[in-house]
Amino acid sequence: MKVIRSREFTADKAWGALDIANINGVTTRLHWTDQPYQWHINDGEEVFAVLDGEVNMHYKQDGQENKALLQSGDVFYASVGTEHVAKPVGVARILVIEKEGSI
């Protein structure tokens, strides 16, 4: 049993993570960041939930770059093959659910 107060979580570097659970090869991790990630394509599906702060999610669809502003409580789903990058606006805390070992 765990109680995690996401707004209190910090890390010593951008995209530092707290491992919450690994259920049948699917990880749930809480990330803290104040810096953009990198453009990438996961080798599986990804669920990205902003718990605190705001994140500009850039993603490519049909060869076009798009952007969605995600606020606390918003969720982004990246299907297999979706190229994307998260760019926080200030500090953000994000819950990421994805296949174990995915980038």
C-alpha positions in Angstrom: 0.0 0.0 0.0 1.3 3.4 -0.9 0.0 7.0 -0.7 1.8 9.3 -3.0 1.3 13.0 -2.8 2.3 14.0 -6.4 2.5 17.7 -5.7 5.2 17.1 -3.1 7.4 14.9 -5.4 10.6 16.5 -6.7 13.7 15.0 -8.4 17.3 16.0 -8.6 17.1 16.3 -12.4 14.6 16.9 -15.1 12.5 13.8 -15.8 13.5 12.2 -12.6 11.0 9.5 -11.7 9.4 7.7 -8.8 8.5 4.1 -9.8 5.0 3.4 -8.5 4.1 0.0 -10.0 5.0 -2.6 -12.6 2.0 -4.6 -13.5 2.6 -7.4 -16.0 5.3 -5.5 -17.8 3.5 -2.1 -17.8 5.1 0.6 -15.6 3.5 3.5 -13.8 6.0 6.3 -13.0 5.6 9.7 -11.6 8.0 12.2 -13.3 9.1 15.7 -12.1 10.5 18.0 -14.7 11.1 21.6 -15.6 12.8 20.9 -19.0 11.6 19.5 -22.3 12.1 15.8 -23.0 13.2 14.7 -26.5 11.3 13.8 -29.7 10.7 10.1 -29.6 8.5 7.2 -30.6 7.6 4.6 -28.0 7.7 1.0 -28.9 4.3 0.6 -27.4 1.3 2.7 -26.3 1.8 5.5 -23.7 -0.6 7.3 -21.4 0.6 10.6 -20.1 -1.4 12.4 -17.4 -0.5 15.8 -16.1 -1.0 15.8 -12.3 0.4 19.3 -11.6 1.5 22.2 -13.9 1.2 22.6 -17.6 2.8 20.8 -20.5 2.9 21.6 -24.2 2.7 18.2 -25.9 4.0 18.4 -29.5 3.2 15.4 -31.7 3.3 14.5 -35.4 0.2 13.3 -37.2 0.0 12.7 -40.9 3.4 14.4 -41.3 2.2 17.6 -39.6 3.5 18.9 -36.2 0.7 19.7 -33.8 0.6 21.0 -30.2 -1.8 20.6 -27.3 -1.6 22.4 -24.0 -2.2 19.9 -21.3 -3.2 21.2 -17.9 -3.6 19.5 -14.5 -6.0 16.6 -15.0 -5.5 16.3 -18.8 -4.4 13.1 -20.4 -2.5 12.5 -23.7 -2.6 9.0 -25.3 0.2 8.2 -27.7 -0.7 5.2 -29.9 2.1 3.0 -31.3 4.2 5.0 -33.7 3.2 8.5 -32.5 6.2 10.8 -32.5 6.0 13.3 -29.6 7.8 15.5 -27.2 6.7 17.0 -23.9 7.7 20.6 -23.1 6.6 21.7 -19.6 5.6 25.3 -18.9 7.6 25.7 -15.7 7.5 22.8 -13.2 5.3 19.8 -14.0 4.5 16.5 -12.4 3.4 13.8 -14.9 2.1 10.3 -14.5 3.4 8.0 -17.3 2.0 4.6 -18.0 3.9 2.6 -20.6 5.5 -0.7 -21.5 8.5 -1.5 -19.3 11.8 -0.4 -20.9 10.1 2.1 -23.2 11.9 5.5 -23.6 
